[in-house]
Structure formats: C-alpha cells, structure tokens
C-alpha cells in the first residue's frame, strides 16, 4: 500500500481518545467598555468576543476546519466552557473566524 494512502486527510482526526480542554486557571480581568457608543456597537462587540472564545476552545479541542464546527458542536463547547448558548449568527461568526485564521 502506498505511504500516501496511510496519511490521514486534513479533515480527519488523528487522536485515539477525546481531547480535554485546557481551561484557563483564572479569568482575565474585565475592563469597562467605553461609554457613549450606540447599543448596537456593544451587542456586536460582545458577540465578537464570544465567537473568539468559542473558536479558541474549538481549536484547542481539535476542531480545525469550519466544516467540522456544526451549530451543535459549537453549542456543546459553549456549555463546556461555561458560556451561554450562542445564536445562529454567533455560530456563523465562529466558523468565519476559523476560516480566516488558516
């Protein structure tokens, strides 16, 4: 059998057991957001932060390709790291972050 046939595809997991997430030991210090912005700015800002946290957690757990990050996987990861379940828009943003990080 050729050696290329034994090499896993980039979308296949090579781990033999589940990978545990390395949770942060202490949360980062929160700073107040700047006052005077429109409410929509704060909503978008917080959504981006949540999407970033989820994308990092997914990458740490071995999900490297956006196709592997279905809404159910993203929501189960959110539950695992202690974040409220994300909306469909946030799930889409997580996949976009994973796509452009490559």
C-alpha positions as a LaTeX table, in Angstrom:
\begin{tabular}{lrrr}
\hline
Residue & $x$ (\AA) & $y$ (\AA) & $z$ (\AA) \\
\hline
Unk1 & 0.00 & 0.00 & 0.00 \\
Unk2 & 1.43 & 3.45 & $-0.90$ \\
Unk3 & 2.51 & 5.68 & 2.02 \\
Unk4 & 0.15 & 8.44 & 0.86 \\
Unk5 & $-2.84$ & 6.16 & 1.45 \\
Unk6 & $-1.89$ & 5.77 & 5.14 \\
Unk7 & $-1.64$ & 9.51 & 5.78 \\
Unk8 & $-4.90$ & 10.92 & 7.25 \\
Unk9 & $-6.75$ & 13.64 & 5.40 \\
Unk10 & $-6.62$ & 17.15 & 6.93 \\
Unk11 & $-10.27$ & 16.83 & 7.96 \\
Unk12 & $-9.77$ & 13.50 & 9.77 \\
Unk13 & $-8.97$ & 13.38 & 13.46 \\
Unk14 & $-5.75$ & 11.60 & 14.33 \\
Unk15 & $-6.43$ & 11.35 & 18.08 \\
Unk16 & $-7.36$ & 7.99 & 19.53 \\
Unk17 & $-9.22$ & 9.44 & 22.53 \\
Unk18 & $-11.15$ & 12.58 & 23.37 \\
Unk19 & $-9.00$ & 15.63 & 23.97 \\
Unk20 & $-9.74$ & 17.52 & 27.18 \\
Unk21 & $-9.85$ & 21.29 & 27.00 \\
Unk22 & $-7.20$ & 23.16 & 28.93 \\
Unk23 & $-9.46$ & 25.57 & 30.77 \\
Unk24 & $-7.98$ & 28.89 & 31.90 \\
Unk25 & $-6.82$ & 28.85 & 35.51 \\
Unk26 & $-8.07$ & 32.32 & 36.30 \\
Unk27 & $-10.30$ & 34.59 & 34.24 \\
Unk28 & $-8.86$ & 37.71 & 32.71 \\
Unk29 & $-9.58$ & 40.98 & 34.46 \\
Unk30 & $-12.59$ & 42.65 & 32.88 \\
Unk31 & $-12.39$ & 46.30 & 31.96 \\
Unk32 & $-15.40$ & 48.56 & 31.44 \\
Unk33 & $-16.43$ & 49.22 & 27.87 \\
Unk34 & $-16.15$ & 52.81 & 26.59 \\
Unk35 & $-19.29$ & 54.86 & 27.27 \\
Unk36 & $-21.29$ & 56.78 & 24.69 \\
Unk37 & $-21.45$ & 54.21 & 21.90 \\
Unk38 & $-24.72$ & 53.09 & 20.31 \\
Unk39 & $-26.27$ & 49.94 & 21.84 \\
Unk40 & $-25.68$ & 48.01 & 18.60 \\
Unk41 & $-21.92$ & 48.54 & 18.98 \\
Unk42 & $-21.94$ & 46.84 & 22.41 \\
Unk43 & $-24.02$ & 43.91 & 21.13 \\
Unk44 & $-21.66$ & 43.37 & 18.20 \\
Unk45 & $-18.57$ & 43.76 & 20.39 \\
Unk46 & $-19.78$ & 41.16 & 22.91 \\
Unk47 & $-20.80$ & 38.79 & 20.10 \\
Unk48 & $-17.29$ & 39.02 & 18.61 \\
Unk49 & $-15.71$ & 38.29 & 21.99 \\
Unk50 & $-17.95$ & 35.24 & 22.50 \\
Unk51 & $-17.20$ & 33.99 & 18.97 \\
Unk52 & $-13.47$ & 34.38 & 19.62 \\
Unk53 & $-13.67$ & 32.43 & 22.90 \\
Unk54 & $-15.62$ & 29.65 & 21.20 \\
Unk55 & $-13.28$ & 29.49 & 18.20 \\
Unk56 & $-10.26$ & 29.18 & 20.52 \\
Unk57 & $-11.97$ & 26.46 & 22.56 \\
Unk58 & $-12.86$ & 24.53 & 19.40 \\
Unk59 & $-9.31$ & 24.79 & 18.07 \\
Unk60 & $-7.98$ & 23.58 & 21.44 \\
Unk61 & $-10.33$ & 20.58 & 21.31 \\
Unk62 & $-9.12$ & 19.52 & 17.85 \\
Unk63 & $-11.75$ & 21.05 & 15.55 \\
Unk64 & $-9.61$ & 22.82 & 12.95 \\
Unk65 & $-11.90$ & 23.05 & 9.92 \\
Unk66 & $-15.10$ & 25.15 & 9.83 \\
Unk67 & $-16.98$ & 22.22 & 8.25 \\
Unk68 & $-16.44$ & 20.23 & 11.45 \\
Unk69 & $-17.92$ & 23.02 & 13.59 \\
Unk70 & $-21.64$ & 22.46 & 13.30 \\
Unk71 & $-24.02$ & 24.51 & 15.47 \\
Unk72 & $-24.50$ & 21.56 & 17.83 \\
Unk73 & $-20.73$ & 21.21 & 18.35 \\
Unk74 & $-20.33$ & 24.94 & 18.96 \\
Unk75 & $-23.20$ & 24.95 & 21.46 \\
Unk76 & $-21.87$ & 21.92 & 23.32 \\
Unk77 & $-18.45$ & 23.60 & 23.52 \\
Unk78 & $-20.13$ & 26.75 & 24.87 \\
Unk79 & $-21.75$ & 24.67 & 27.60 \\
Unk80 & $-18.40$ & 23.03 & 28.37 \\
Unk81 & $-16.54$ & 26.32 & 28.83 \\
Unk82 & $-19.41$ & 28.00 & 30.70 \\
Unk83 & $-20.73$ & 30.40 & 28.07 \\
Unk84 & $-24.41$ & 30.97 & 27.29 \\
Unk85 & $-25.57$ & 29.06 & 24.19 \\
Unk86 & $-24.72$ & 31.10 & 21.09 \\
Unk87 & $-27.22$ & 32.20 & 18.48 \\
Unk88 & $-27.09$ & 31.07 & 14.86 \\
Unk89 & $-25.41$ & 34.39 & 14.00 \\
Unk90 & $-22.66$ & 33.79 & 16.56 \\
Unk91 & $-22.17$ & 30.21 & 15.32 \\
Unk92 & $-21.73$ & 31.60 & 11.80 \\
Unk93 & $-19.20$ & 34.10 & 13.14 \\
Unk94 & $-17.25$ & 31.31 & 14.87 \\
Unk95 & $-16.94$ & 29.42 & 11.58 \\
Unk96 & $-15.87$ & 32.62 & 9.81 \\
Unk97 & $-13.14$ & 33.20 & 12.39 \\
Unk98 & $-11.90$ & 29.63 & 11.94 \\
Unk99 & $-11.93$ & 30.05 & 8.17 \\
Unk100 & $-9.86$ & 33.25 & 8.14 \\
Unk101 & $-7.40$ & 32.07 & 10.79 \\
Unk102 & $-5.99$ & 29.49 & 8.37 \\
\hline
\end{tabular}
